[in-house]
Amino acid sequence: MSKYTSASSELVYMNAGRVERTLKRMAYQVAESNRRNQKVVLFGIEDRGYWVARQLNEFLEDIYGSRFPLLRLGMKLICPNIRISPAQSFAMPTCLLLMT
């Protein structure tokens, strides 16, 4: 497994199996935190965050029997005046979960 460091944190790349296990665990954590059946909306920031949110939604469908609303957010909508280099984008959160 390759490791790269950035100015603020250490990045670890995961293989496909580890990514799948991590997303499944995240889906179960959402289900455990959502015992009152609150409405869940997934937001994914283009492009990697949207992929993560979409995959998470598939695992949530296995648990709940249906998918949740999924929205794609562009960085220009969130931070219109910010320019982000590829190196900086690794440190940014890319998938948001809203439970109301």
C-alpha positions in Angstrom: 0.0 0.0 0.0 1.4 3.4 -1.0 1.5 6.3 1.4 1.9 9.9 0.5 2.2 12.9 2.8 0.7 16.3 2.3 1.2 19.5 4.3 -1.7 18.6 6.7 -2.1 14.8 6.8 -0.9 11.5 5.6 -2.8 9.9 2.7 -3.2 6.1 2.3 -4.4 4.7 -0.9 -6.8 1.7 -0.5 -7.4 -1.3 -2.8 -10.9 -2.0 -4.1 -11.6 -4.5 -1.4 -10.7 -2.1 1.4 -12.7 0.7 -0.2 -15.8 -1.6 -0.4 -15.4 -2.7 3.3 -15.0 0.9 4.4 -18.1 2.1 2.4 -20.2 -0.8 3.8 -19.1 0.1 7.4 -20.0 3.7 6.7 -23.5 2.6 5.5 -24.0 0.6 8.7 -22.9 3.6 10.8 -25.5 5.7 9.0 -28.1 3.1 9.7 -27.1 2.9 13.4 -27.2 6.6 13.8 -30.5 6.8 12.0 -32.6 4.7 14.3 -35.5 7.2 14.2 -35.7 6.9 10.4 -34.8 10.5 9.8 -34.7 11.6 6.2 -31.2 11.1 4.7 -29.8 13.1 1.8 -26.4 12.4 0.3 -24.3 15.1 -1.2 -21.2 14.4 -3.3 -18.7 17.0 -4.4 -17.6 16.5 -8.0 -16.1 14.2 -9.0 -14.7 11.8 -6.5 -17.1 12.8 -3.7 -20.0 12.1 -6.0 -18.7 8.6 -6.7 -18.3 7.9 -3.0 -21.8 9.2 -2.3 -23.2 7.1 -5.1 -21.4 3.9 -3.9 -22.5 4.6 -0.3 -26.1 5.0 -1.5 -25.9 1.5 -3.1 -24.9 0.0 0.3 -27.6 2.0 2.0 -30.1 0.5 -0.4 -29.0 -3.0 0.7 -29.8 -2.0 4.3 -33.0 0.1 3.8 -34.4 -1.4 0.7 -34.5 1.9 -1.2 -32.1 4.6 -2.2 -31.8 8.1 -0.7 -31.8 11.4 -2.6 -28.3 12.0 -4.1 -27.1 15.4 -5.1 -23.9 16.4 -7.0 -22.2 19.6 -5.9 -19.7 21.5 -7.9 -16.9 23.3 -6.2 -17.9 26.5 -8.0 -21.2 26.5 -6.2 -19.5 26.0 -2.8 -16.4 28.1 -3.1 -16.7 30.2 -6.3 -13.5 32.3 -5.7 -11.2 29.4 -4.6 -8.7 27.8 -6.9 -7.7 24.3 -5.7 -4.7 22.4 -7.0 -4.9 18.6 -7.4 -2.6 18.1 -4.3 -4.9 20.3 -2.1 -8.1 18.5 -3.3 -7.0 15.3 -1.5 -7.3 17.0 1.9 -10.8 18.3 1.3 -14.0 16.5 2.4 -15.8 15.2 -0.7 -18.9 13.4 0.6 -21.5 15.0 2.9 -24.4 13.3 4.6 -27.4 15.2 5.8 -29.9 13.6 8.2 -33.0 15.8 9.1 
